[in-house]
């Protein structure tokens, strides 16, 4: 390596050799940084990712809206039915491979006997997905 001298005999031409000291300093600093950060890069977070399947999604169950008004009249999706007709329809729906959801709406003034009969008929038919629909309370 050549170093500059204070000798005036030189021709004043620029030095033709590359000064390697700053390059080596930068490389050593980078090496230390990589040595310190390398163990942090191998640290992994344990995640339980969901498994993807190629199976077809099962069909969504139908909804049956079963309503009982204050007089005790039963409605199957808005169509008036007798109790015997409702029992037959519950049995038909219970025999399907994908059972429907039964949404039961009952008037607040209806006798509980009608609701209990409907629940018993649906249960005997094998229907297990029964939900009660209500009106929200008015905001004050």
SEMILO-263824 format. One record per atom (N, C-alpha, C): residue in three letters; x, y, z. Coordinates in Angstrom, 2 decimals. Layout:
! SEMILO-263824
NODE   rest         x         y         z
NODE    ALA         X         Y         Z
...
! end
This chain:
! SEMILO-263824
NODE   rest         x         y         z
NODE    UNK      0.83     -1.17      0.00
NODE    UNK      0.00      0.00      0.00
NODE    UNK      0.88      1.24      0.00
NODE    UNK      0.37      2.21     -0.64
NODE    UNK      1.14      3.45     -0.71
NODE    UNK      0.48      4.49      0.16
NODE    UNK      1.33      5.22      0.86
NODE    UNK      0.84      6.30      1.69
NODE    UNK      1.38      7.60      1.14
NODE    UNK      0.63      8.63      1.32
NODE    UNK      1.10      9.92      0.82
NODE    UNK      2.27     10.40      1.67
NODE    UNK      3.15     11.08      1.04
NODE    UNK      4.30     11.60      1.77
NODE    UNK      4.36     13.11      1.57
NODE    UNK      5.14     13.74      2.41
NODE    UNK      5.30     15.19      2.31
NODE    UNK      6.47     15.56      1.42
NODE    UNK      6.87     14.62      0.68
NODE    UNK      8.02     14.84     -0.19
NODE    UNK      7.57     15.66     -1.39
NODE    UNK      8.19     16.78     -1.61
NODE    UNK      7.82     17.66     -2.71
NODE    UNK      8.33     17.17     -4.04
NODE    UNK      9.14     16.10     -4.04
NODE    UNK      9.73     15.61     -5.27
NODE    UNK      8.71     14.89     -6.13
NODE    UNK      7.59     14.51     -5.54
NODE    UNK      6.61     13.78     -6.33
NODE    UNK      6.00     14.71     -7.36
NODE    UNK      5.49     14.14     -8.38
NODE    UNK      5.02     14.92     -9.51
NODE    UNK      3.66     15.57     -9.26
NODE    UNK      3.02     15.31     -8.15
NODE    UNK      1.74     15.91     -7.86
NODE    UNK      0.59     15.15     -8.50
NODE    UNK      0.86     14.01     -9.08
NODE    UNK     -0.19     13.19     -9.68
NODE    UNK     -0.98     12.50     -8.58
NODE    UNK     -2.25     12.27     -8.81
NODE    UNK     -3.04     11.59     -7.79
NODE    UNK     -2.55     10.17     -7.56
NODE    UNK     -2.83      9.69     -6.36
NODE    UNK     -2.40      8.35     -6.00
NODE    UNK     -3.23      7.34     -6.80
NODE    UNK     -2.64      6.35     -7.37
NODE    UNK     -3.31      5.41     -8.26
NODE    UNK     -3.80      4.17     -7.53
NODE    UNK     -3.50      4.01     -6.26
NODE    UNK     -3.92      2.83     -5.53
NODE    UNK     -5.19      3.13     -4.73
NODE    UNK     -6.04      2.09     -4.56
NODE    UNK     -7.27      2.23     -3.81
NODE    UNK     -6.96      2.07     -2.33
NODE    UNK     -7.52      2.96     -1.51
NODE    UNK     -7.34      2.86     -0.07
NODE    UNK     -8.36      1.85      0.46
NODE    UNK     -7.93      0.71      0.95
NODE    UNK     -8.79     -0.40      1.37
NODE    UNK     -9.26     -0.30      2.82
NODE    UNK     -8.67      0.56      3.62
NODE    UNK     -8.98      0.63      5.05
NODE    UNK    -10.46      0.99      5.29
NODE    UNK    -11.04      2.01      4.69
NODE    UNK    -12.47      2.28      4.95
NODE    UNK    -13.38      1.14      4.49
NODE    UNK    -13.03      0.50      3.37
NODE    UNK    -13.84     -0.62      2.89
NODE    UNK    -13.80     -1.78      3.88
NODE    UNK    -12.65     -2.08      4.43
NODE    UNK    -12.51     -3.17      5.40
NODE    UNK    -13.27     -2.82      6.69
NODE    UNK    -13.21     -1.55      7.12
NODE    UNK    -13.95     -1.13      8.31
NODE    UNK    -15.46     -1.33      8.13
NODE    UNK    -15.98     -0.93      6.97
NODE    UNK    -17.41     -1.09      6.71
NODE    UNK    -17.78     -2.57      6.67
NODE    UNK    -16.94     -3.39      6.04
NODE    UNK    -17.23     -4.83      5.96
NODE    UNK    -17.22     -5.47      7.34
NODE    UNK    -16.31     -5.08      8.21
NODE    UNK    -16.27     -5.64      9.56
NODE    UNK    -17.50     -5.22     10.37
NODE    UNK    -17.94     -3.98     10.22
NODE    UNK    -19.14     -3.53     10.92
NODE    UNK    -20.35     -4.32     10.43
NODE    UNK    -20.48     -4.51      9.11
NODE    UNK    -21.58     -5.30      8.58
NODE    UNK    -21.53     -6.75      9.06
NODE    UNK    -20.33     -7.32      9.13
NODE    UNK    -20.18     -8.69      9.61
NODE    UNK    -20.65     -8.81     11.06
NODE    UNK    -20.30     -7.85     11.90
NODE    UNK    -20.74     -7.87     13.29
NODE    UNK    -22.27     -7.74     13.36
NODE    UNK    -22.84     -6.87     12.56
NODE    UNK    -24.29     -6.70     12.56
NODE    UNK    -24.98     -8.00     12.15
NODE    UNK    -24.50     -8.65     11.11
NODE    UNK    -25.10     -9.91     10.67
NODE    UNK    -24.93    -11.03     11.69
NODE    UNK    -23.80    -11.05     12.37
NODE    UNK    -23.59    -12.07     13.40
NODE    UNK    -24.57    -11.87     14.55
NODE    UNK    -24.84    -10.63     14.91
NODE    UNK    -25.76    -10.34     16.00
NODE    UNK    -27.20    -10.62     15.60
NODE    UNK    -27.59    -10.28     14.37
NODE    UNK    -28.98    -10.43     13.97
NODE    UNK    -29.33    -11.81     13.42
NODE    UNK    -28.37    -12.62     13.06
NODE    UNK    -28.66    -13.94     12.49
NODE    UNK    -29.47    -14.83     13.43
NODE    UNK    -29.17    -14.90     14.73
NODE    UNK    -30.01    -15.74     15.60
NODE    UNK    -31.45    -15.24     15.70
NODE    UNK    -31.67    -13.96     15.53
NODE    UNK    -33.03    -13.43     15.60
NODE    UNK    -33.85    -13.84     14.38
NODE    UNK    -33.20    -14.06     13.25
NODE    UNK    -33.91    -14.44     12.04
NODE    UNK    -34.40    -15.88     12.10
NODE    UNK    -33.76    -16.71     12.89
NODE    UNK    -34.18    -18.12     12.98
NODE    UNK    -35.27    -18.32     14.01
NODE    UNK    -35.58    -17.31     14.80
NODE    UNK    -36.65    -17.43     15.80
NODE    UNK    -37.98    -17.45     15.08
NODE    UNK    -38.79    -18.46     15.34
NODE    UNK    -40.09    -18.61     14.66
NODE    UNK    -41.22    -18.53     15.67
NODE    UNK    -42.34    -18.04     15.22
NODE    UNK    -43.54    -17.97     16.02
NODE    UNK    -44.39    -19.19     15.70
NODE    UNK    -44.82    -19.92     16.74
NODE    UNK    -45.64    -21.11     16.53
NODE    UNK    -47.06    -20.68     16.18
NODE    UNK    -47.53    -21.12     15.03
NODE    UNK    -48.88    -20.84     14.58
NODE    UNK    -49.55    -22.14     14.19
NODE    UNK    -50.82    -22.24     14.50
NODE    UNK    -51.60    -23.37     14.03
NODE    UNK    -52.46    -22.87     12.89
NODE    UNK    -52.00    -23.08     11.68
NODE    UNK    -52.71    -22.59     10.51
NODE    UNK    -53.83    -23.55     10.14
NODE    UNK    -54.90    -23.02      9.57
NODE    UNK    -56.00    -23.91      9.17
NODE    UNK    -55.58    -24.78      8.00
NODE    UNK    -56.16    -25.96      7.97
NODE    UNK    -55.87    -26.89      6.89
NODE    UNK    -56.85    -26.64      5.75
NODE    UNK    -56.33    -26.61      4.56
NODE    UNK    -57.17    -26.41      3.38
NODE    UNK    -57.63    -27.77      2.87
NODE    UNK    -58.89    -27.83      2.48
NODE    UNK    -59.41    -29.07      1.93
NODE    UNK    -59.99    -28.78      0.55
NODE    UNK    -60.09    -29.82     -0.23
NODE    UNK    -60.66    -29.68     -1.56
NODE    UNK    -62.07    -30.25     -1.60
NODE    UNK    -62.62    -30.53     -0.44
NODE    UNK    -63.96    -31.08     -0.39
NODE    UNK    -64.98    -29.99     -0.65
NODE    UNK    -66.09    -30.38     -1.20
NODE    UNK    -67.17    -29.45     -1.47
NODE    UNK    -67.82    -29.06     -0.15
NODE    UNK    -68.13    -27.77     -0.01
NODE    UNK    -68.80    -27.31      1.20
NODE    UNK    -70.18    -27.93      1.28
NODE    UNK    -70.61    -28.34      2.47
NODE    UNK    -71.94    -28.93      2.59
NODE    UNK    -73.01    -27.88      2.29
NODE    UNK    -74.12    -28.32      1.76
NODE    UNK    -75.18    -27.34      1.46
NODE    UNK    -75.72    -26.71      2.73
NODE    UNK    -76.07    -25.45      2.62
NODE    UNK    -76.62    -24.73      3.76
NODE    UNK    -78.05    -25.21      4.03
NODE    UNK    -78.42    -25.38      5.29
NODE    UNK    -79.78    -25.84      5.59
NODE    UNK    -80.81    -24.77      5.24
NODE    UNK    -81.97    -25.25      4.89
NODE    UNK    -83.07    -24.34      4.60
NODE    UNK    -83.60    -23.75      5.92
NODE    UNK    -84.44    -22.75      5.78
NODE    UNK    -85.08    -22.17      6.96
NODE    UNK    -86.58    -22.37      6.83
NODE    UNK    -87.18    -22.81      7.91
NODE    UNK    -88.63    -22.94      7.97
NODE    UNK    -89.11    -21.94      9.01
NODE    UNK    -89.93    -21.00      8.59
NODE    UNK    -90.50    -20.03      9.52
NODE    UNK    -91.86    -20.56      9.96
NODE    UNK    -91.94    -20.91     11.22
NODE    UNK    -93.17    -21.44     11.79
NODE    UNK    -93.70    -20.40     12.76
NODE    UNK    -94.90    -19.92     12.51
NODE    UNK    -95.47    -18.85     13.34
NODE    UNK    -96.78    -19.32     13.96
NODE    UNK    -97.07    -18.80     15.15
NODE    UNK    -98.32    -19.07     15.85
NODE    UNK    -98.89    -17.72     16.27
NODE    UNK   -100.10    -17.43     15.81
NODE    UNK   -100.69    -16.14     16.17
NODE    UNK   -101.43    -16.26     17.51
NODE    UNK   -102.04    -15.16     17.94
NODE    UNK   -102.69    -15.10     19.25
NODE    UNK   -103.88    -16.05     19.35
NODE    UNK   -104.50    -16.39     18.21
NODE    UNK   -105.65    -17.31     18.22
NODE    UNK   -105.20    -18.77     18.20
NODE    UNK   -103.91    -19.02     18.08
NODE    UNK   -103.41    -20.39     18.07
NODE    UNK   -103.31    -20.98     16.67
NODE    UNK   -103.51    -20.18     15.64
NODE    UNK   -103.40    -20.67     14.26
NODE    UNK   -101.92    -20.75     13.89
NODE    UNK   -101.55    -21.90     13.33
NODE    UNK   -100.16    -22.15     12.97
NODE    UNK    -99.92    -21.78     11.50
NODE    UNK    -98.72    -21.25     11.21
NODE    UNK    -98.36    -20.86      9.85
NODE    UNK    -97.01    -21.48      9.49
NODE    UNK    -96.95    -22.13      8.34
NODE    UNK    -95.70    -22.72      7.83
NODE    UNK    -95.24    -21.83      6.67
NODE    UNK    -94.19    -21.07      6.87
NODE    UNK    -93.69    -20.10      5.88
NODE    UNK    -94.82    -19.20      5.37
NODE    UNK    -95.66    -18.74      6.29
NODE    UNK    -96.73    -17.82      5.95
NODE    UNK    -98.03    -18.48      5.51
NODE    UNK    -98.04    -19.79      5.35
NODE    UNK    -99.23    -20.52      4.91
NODE    UNK    -99.90    -21.17      6.11
NODE    UNK   -101.19    -20.93      6.34
NODE    UNK   -101.84    -21.54      7.51
NODE    UNK   -101.91    -23.06      7.37
NODE    UNK   -101.59    -23.76      8.46
NODE    UNK   -101.64    -25.22      8.48
NODE    UNK   -102.28    -25.67      9.78
NODE    UNK   -102.81    -26.91      9.76
NODE    UNK   -103.33    -27.51     10.99
NODE    UNK   -102.17    -28.17     11.72
NODE    UNK   -102.45    -28.62     12.95
NODE    UNK   -101.40    -29.28     13.70
NODE    UNK   -101.00    -30.58     13.02
NODE    UNK   -101.94    -31.32     12.48
NODE    UNK   -101.64    -32.59     11.82
NODE    UNK   -100.77    -32.36     10.57
NODE    UNK   -101.10    -31.31      9.82
NODE    UNK   -100.30    -31.00      8.63
NODE    UNK    -98.89    -30.57      9.04
NODE    UNK    -98.77    -29.82     10.14
NODE    UNK    -97.46    -29.41     10.63
NODE    UNK    -96.64    -30.62     11.07
NODE    UNK    -97.30    -31.62     11.71
NODE    UNK    -96.59    -32.84     12.12
NODE    UNK    -96.07    -33.57     10.89
NODE    UNK    -96.87    -33.66      9.84
NODE    UNK    -96.43    -34.34      8.60
NODE    UNK    -95.26    -33.59      7.96
NODE    UNK    -95.33    -32.28      7.95
NODE    UNK    -94.24    -31.50      7.34
NODE    UNK    -92.97    -31.58      8.18
NODE    UNK    -93.11    -31.58      9.52
NODE    UNK    -91.93    -31.75     10.38
NODE    UNK    -91.28    -33.10     10.11
NODE    UNK    -92.09    -34.16      9.97
NODE    UNK    -91.56    -35.49      9.70
NODE    UNK    -90.84    -35.52      8.36
NODE    UNK    -91.40    -34.86      7.36
NODE    UNK    -90.75    -34.82      6.04
NODE    UNK    -89.43    -34.07      6.09
NODE    UNK    -89.40    -32.96      6.83
NODE    UNK    -88.15    -32.18      6.95
NODE    UNK    -87.12    -32.93      7.79
NODE    UNK    -87.58    -33.67      8.81
NODE    UNK    -86.65    -34.42      9.65
NODE    UNK    -86.01    -35.59      8.92
NODE    UNK    -86.64    -36.08      7.84
NODE    UNK    -86.09    -37.20      7.09
NODE    UNK    -85.04    -36.75      6.07
NODE    UNK    -84.92    -35.47      5.83
NODE    UNK    -83.92    -34.97      4.86
NODE    UNK    -82.52    -35.14      5.41
NODE    UNK    -81.52    -35.31      4.53
NODE    UNK    -80.13    -35.45      5.03
NODE    UNK    -79.61    -34.18      5.69
NODE    UNK    -80.00    -33.03      5.18
NODE    UNK    -79.63    -31.76      5.80
NODE    UNK    -80.90    -31.15      6.38
NODE    UNK    -80.99    -31.19      7.70
NODE    UNK    -82.20    -30.73      8.36
NODE    UNK    -82.27    -29.21      8.35
NODE    UNK    -83.47    -28.67      8.17
NODE    UNK    -83.59    -27.20      8.14
NODE    UNK    -83.56    -26.61      9.54
NODE    UNK    -83.35    -25.31      9.57
NODE    UNK    -83.48    -24.57     10.82
NODE    UNK    -84.93    -24.14     10.94
NODE    UNK    -85.53    -24.40     12.08
NODE    UNK    -86.92    -24.00     12.31
NODE    UNK    -86.89    -22.72     13.14
NODE    UNK    -87.44    -21.65     12.57
NODE    UNK    -87.53    -20.38     13.28
NODE    UNK    -88.97    -20.25     13.79
NODE    UNK    -89.11    -20.29     15.09
NODE    UNK    -90.44    -20.29     15.71
NODE    UNK    -90.77    -18.87     16.18
NODE    UNK    -91.85    -18.33     15.62
NODE    UNK    -92.35    -17.01     16.04
NODE    UNK    -93.72    -17.22     16.66
NODE    UNK    -93.88    -16.78     17.88
NODE    UNK    -95.16    -16.93     18.57
NODE    UNK    -95.60    -15.57     19.09
NODE    UNK    -96.87    -15.29     18.93
NODE    UNK    -97.44    -14.06     19.46
NODE    UNK    -97.30    -14.06     20.97
NODE    UNK    -97.11    -12.89     21.57
NODE    UNK    -96.92    -12.84     23.02
NODE    UNK    -98.18    -13.19     23.77
NODE    UNK    -99.34    -13.14     23.12
NODE    UNK   -100.60    -13.46     23.79
NODE    UNK   -101.05    -14.89     23.55
NODE    UNK   -100.26    -15.69     22.83
NODE    UNK   -100.66    -17.07     22.54
NODE    UNK   -100.46    -17.92     23.80
NODE    UNK   -101.33    -18.92     23.97
NODE    UNK   -101.18    -19.83     25.11
NODE    UNK    -99.92    -20.67     24.90
NODE    UNK    -99.19    -20.90     25.97
NODE    UNK    -97.93    -21.64     25.88
NODE    UNK    -98.17    -23.07     25.38
NODE    UNK    -99.36    -23.58     25.55
NODE    UNK    -99.69    -24.94     25.11
NODE    UNK    -99.38    -25.12     23.63
NODE    UNK    -99.71    -24.12     22.80
NODE    UNK    -99.45    -24.22     21.36
NODE    UNK    -97.96    -24.27     21.05
NODE    UNK    -97.18    -23.49     21.77
NODE    UNK    -95.72    -23.48     21.58
NODE    UNK    -95.14    -24.81     22.02
NODE    UNK    -95.60    -25.33     23.16
NODE    UNK    -95.10    -26.61     23.66
NODE    UNK    -95.45    -27.74     22.72
NODE    UNK    -96.67    -27.74     22.17
NODE    UNK    -97.05    -28.77     21.20
NODE    UNK    -96.16    -28.71     19.96
NODE    UNK    -95.88    -27.52     19.49
NODE    UNK    -95.03    -27.36     18.30
NODE    UNK    -93.62    -27.86     18.58
NODE    UNK    -93.08    -27.52     19.73
NODE    UNK    -91.74    -27.98     20.08
NODE    UNK    -91.70    -29.50     20.21
NODE    UNK    -92.74    -30.09     20.80
NODE    UNK    -92.79    -31.54     20.95
NODE    UNK    -92.91    -32.21     19.58
NODE    UNK    -93.73    -31.66     18.69
NODE    UNK    -93.88    -32.24     17.36
NODE    UNK    -92.57    -32.18     16.57
NODE    UNK    -91.87    -31.07     16.65
NODE    UNK    -90.60    -30.93     15.94
NODE    UNK    -89.55    -31.87     16.53
NODE    UNK    -89.55    -32.00     17.84
NODE    UNK    -88.59    -32.89     18.49
NODE    UNK    -88.85    -34.35     18.13
NODE    UNK    -90.12    -34.75     18.07
NODE    UNK    -90.46    -36.13     17.69
NODE    UNK    -90.06    -36.42     16.25
NODE    UNK    -90.08    -35.42     15.39
NODE    UNK    -89.69    -35.59     13.99
NODE    UNK    -88.17    -35.64     13.83
NODE    UNK    -87.43    -35.37     14.89
NODE    UNK    -85.97    -35.43     14.83
NODE    UNK    -85.30    -34.11     14.51
NODE    UNK    -86.06    -33.03     14.51
NODE    UNK    -85.48    -31.72     14.25
NODE    UNK    -84.84    -31.19     15.52
NODE    UNK    -83.60    -30.76     15.41
NODE    UNK    -82.87    -30.28     16.59
NODE    UNK    -82.49    -28.81     16.49
NODE    UNK    -82.59    -28.24     15.32
NODE    UNK    -82.18    -26.84     15.14
NODE    UNK    -83.42    -25.96     15.15
NODE    UNK    -83.83    -25.58     16.36
NODE    UNK    -85.03    -24.77     16.53
NODE    UNK    -84.62    -23.49     17.25
NODE    UNK    -85.02    -22.36     16.68
NODE    UNK    -84.71    -21.07     17.29
NODE    UNK    -85.97    -20.26     17.47
NODE    UNK    -85.96    -19.40     18.47
NODE    UNK    -87.11    -18.54     18.76
NODE    UNK    -86.81    -17.13     18.23
NODE    UNK    -87.75    -16.57     17.50
NODE    UNK    -87.61    -15.21     16.99
NODE    UNK    -88.45    -14.28     17.86
NODE    UNK    -87.87    -13.15     18.23
NODE    UNK    -88.57    -12.19     19.08
NODE    UNK    -88.44    -10.80     18.47
NODE    UNK    -89.23     -9.90     18.97
NODE    UNK    -89.16     -8.49     18.57
NODE    UNK    -88.23     -7.78     19.54
NODE    UNK    -87.37     -6.90     19.05
NODE    UNK    -86.51     -6.15     19.99
NODE    UNK    -87.35     -5.13     20.77
NODE    UNK    -86.90     -4.84     21.98
NODE    UNK    -87.59     -3.83     22.77
NODE    UNK    -87.35     -2.46     22.15
NODE    UNK    -88.38     -1.60     22.19
NODE    UNK    -88.18     -0.26     21.63
NODE    UNK    -87.17      0.52     22.47
NODE    UNK    -86.38      1.30     21.78
NODE    UNK    -85.37      2.12     22.47
NODE    UNK    -86.05      3.28     23.18
NODE    UNK    -85.58      3.59     24.35
NODE    UNK    -86.18      4.68     25.13
NODE    UNK    -85.46      5.97     24.90
! end
